[in-house]
Amino acid sequence: MLHPEVGKIHEQDLHNWLAAIDQSVGRGEACGYGAFPDGARQYQRAIAAHFSDLRPKLVEWDQALARRATALDAAREQIKSAVLAAAIPAGYDRNKVAEIVARFVVGGVKSYKIALRASPDVPGDTRWHVYLADGLGGEAKLTVWPKEPIEQIKQRSAADEAALQAVVESAHHVDRLPEIASARAALEALKQPLQDLLNLKRAVSPIVLAKDCPYCQAQLQGRSLPDEQA
């Protein structure tokens, strides 16, 4: 028995929506299927109707992302508490140091270096602007020191760097960090199989009508639905 096919425009829309989902997965972003069907948009219902075996995988992906976000938030708060309880050198905003170290540590950075430079943007500003650099091209401004002889600055920098490195090492021992590693590993295990499945679905042509697809329902009834972007 032959099954009627969707129109070419709807088929192209379905392929485009699948491509948009694939891009979201590639960027490590949610696909918006975790709350389906409540509040689902028309294109989400269409994807679920035409590719019923795909929807559970998308839900699983979104749920894994939510678990990673929860693990990251919990670890950040625990790291900030650990940093605030540590021996931070005088002259630094303790809350700012805690925020920066927490951001870097949950990102997987293990060692840091204090970077000093005079501001090149403000004429006449001869102070030392102090940054915490992660060795990977990332850095965050910590504080500003008054202009002092370079040898004195080097000594201060070395002492503060050693003290801050000890703070960072203590932050790496919080017990929430393994949860982040576990959540990231779970996402990586899902990512490639999901993208492979999406590519298979994008190759499907022709696509037959699906009774639960709002666009197919409209096609059968001779009406149209507004365009949506995934």
C-alpha positions in Angstrom: 0.0 0.0 0.0 1.4 3.4 -1.0 1.5 6.1 1.7 0.9 9.7 0.6 4.0 11.9 0.8 4.4 15.3 2.4 4.8 18.3 0.1 8.3 19.3 -1.0 8.2 22.5 1.1 7.3 20.6 4.3 10.0 18.0 3.6 12.6 20.8 3.2 11.3 22.4 6.4 11.7 19.1 8.3 15.3 18.7 7.0 16.1 22.2 8.0 14.7 21.7 11.5 16.8 18.5 11.8 19.8 20.5 10.7 19.1 23.2 13.3 18.8 20.5 16.0 22.1 19.0 14.9 23.8 22.4 15.2 22.4 22.8 18.7 23.8 19.4 19.7 27.1 20.2 18.1 27.3 23.4 20.2 26.3 21.6 23.4 22.9 23.3 23.6 19.4 22.1 24.5 17.1 21.2 21.7 13.9 22.2 23.5 12.4 18.8 23.8 12.8 18.2 27.5 9.3 19.7 28.3 7.5 18.2 25.3 4.6 18.1 24.8 3.6 20.9 27.1 4.3 24.2 25.4 5.7 22.5 22.3 5.8 24.5 19.1 4.4 23.3 15.8 7.8 22.3 14.4 8.6 20.2 17.5 5.3 18.4 17.2 6.1 17.8 13.5 9.6 16.3 14.2 8.1 14.1 16.9 5.4 12.9 14.6 7.6 12.1 11.6 10.6 10.7 13.6 9.1 9.1 16.7 12.3 7.2 17.5 14.3 10.5 17.6 12.2 12.3 20.2 13.3 10.1 23.2 16.9 10.8 22.2 16.3 14.5 22.2 14.6 14.4 25.5 17.6 12.4 26.9 20.0 15.0 25.5 18.2 17.9 27.1 17.9 16.1 30.4 21.7 15.3 30.4 22.4 19.0 29.7 20.2 19.9 32.7 22.1 17.5 34.9 25.4 19.1 33.8 24.1 22.6 34.5 23.0 21.5 38.0 26.4 19.9 38.7 28.2 23.1 37.5 26.1 25.4 39.7 26.6 23.2 42.7 30.4 22.9 42.1 30.7 26.7 41.6 29.0 27.4 44.9 31.2 24.9 46.8 34.4 26.2 45.2 33.5 29.8 46.1 33.0 28.8 49.7 36.3 27.0 49.7 38.1 30.0 48.2 36.5 32.4 50.7 37.7 30.2 53.5 41.3 30.1 52.2 44.2 32.4 52.7 43.8 35.0 49.9 46.6 37.6 49.8 45.7 41.1 51.2 44.6 43.7 48.7 42.3 41.5 46.6 38.5 41.5 46.5 37.8 38.1 48.0 34.5 37.7 46.3 36.0 38.5 42.9 38.8 36.0 43.4 36.2 33.3 44.4 34.1 34.0 41.3 37.1 33.9 39.0 38.6 30.7 40.5 35.3 29.0 40.5 34.8 29.8 36.8 38.2 28.6 35.9 38.2 25.4 38.0 34.8 24.2 36.6 36.3 24.8 33.2 39.1 22.3 34.0 42.0 24.7 34.4 44.5 23.4 37.0 47.3 26.1 37.2 47.4 29.9 37.0 49.8 32.7 36.6 49.6 36.3 37.7 50.0 38.6 34.7 51.0 42.2 35.1 50.8 45.1 32.7 50.4 48.9 32.8 47.2 50.0 31.2 47.8 50.9 27.5 44.4 52.5 27.1 44.5 55.3 29.7 47.1 58.0 29.1 49.1 58.7 32.2 47.9 55.6 34.0 51.1 54.0 35.3 49.5 51.5 37.7 49.9 47.8 37.3 46.8 46.0 36.3 46.8 42.5 37.8 45.2 39.5 36.0 44.9 35.8 36.8 45.8 33.9 33.6 44.9 30.3 33.0 47.7 29.5 30.6 45.2 28.8 27.8 44.6 32.3 26.7 42.0 33.1 29.2 42.4 35.7 31.9 40.4 37.8 34.4 41.3 41.0 36.1 41.9 40.7 39.8 43.0 44.2 41.0 45.2 47.2 40.4 48.5 47.9 42.1 50.1 51.3 42.4 53.2 51.9 40.3 56.3 50.5 42.1 59.8 49.6 41.1 59.8 46.5 38.8 61.9 44.4 41.2 59.5 45.1 44.0 56.6 44.2 41.7 58.2 40.9 40.7 58.7 39.9 44.3 55.1 40.8 45.2 53.8 39.0 42.0 55.8 35.8 42.9 54.5 35.8 46.4 50.9 36.4 45.4 51.0 33.9 42.6 52.2 31.2 45.0 49.5 32.0 47.5 46.8 32.0 44.8 48.0 28.8 43.4 47.5 27.2 46.8 44.0 28.6 46.9 43.3 27.1 43.4 44.7 23.7 44.5 42.3 23.7 47.5 39.4 24.5 45.2 40.3 21.4 43.1 39.6 19.1 46.1 35.9 20.0 46.5 33.8 16.8 46.3 31.4 18.2 43.6 33.9 18.2 40.8 33.6 14.5 40.0 29.9 15.2 39.4 30.9 17.6 36.6 33.2 15.0 35.0 30.5 12.4 35.2 27.9 14.7 33.6 30.3 15.8 30.8 31.2 12.1 30.1 27.4 11.3 29.9 26.9 14.1 27.4 29.9 13.0 25.2 28.5 9.5 25.2 25.2 10.8 23.8 26.5 13.4 21.4 27.9 11.4 18.4 25.2 8.7 18.3 22.6 11.5 18.4 24.2 13.4 15.6 24.6 10.2 13.6 20.8 9.5 14.0 20.0 13.1 13.0 22.1 12.7 9.8 20.2 9.5 9.0 16.9 11.3 9.4 18.0 14.2 7.3 18.7 11.7 4.4 15.1 10.4 4.5 13.2 11.3 1.3 10.4 11.1 0.4 8.8 11.6 3.8 5.3 10.2 4.2 2.4 12.1 5.9 2.2 11.7 9.7 -1.3 11.8 11.3 0.0 13.7 14.4 2.0 16.3 12.5 0.1 19.6 12.5 1.5 20.5 9.1 0.3 17.2 7.6 -3.1 17.7 9.2 -3.3 21.2 7.6 -2.1 19.7 4.2 -4.9 17.1 4.3 -7.5 19.8 5.3 -6.3 22.2 2.6 -5.1 24.9 4.9 -1.7 26.3 5.9 0.2 27.0 9.1 2.6 29.9 9.8 6.3 29.3 9.2 8.4 28.6 12.3 12.1 28.7 12.8 13.7 26.0 15.0 
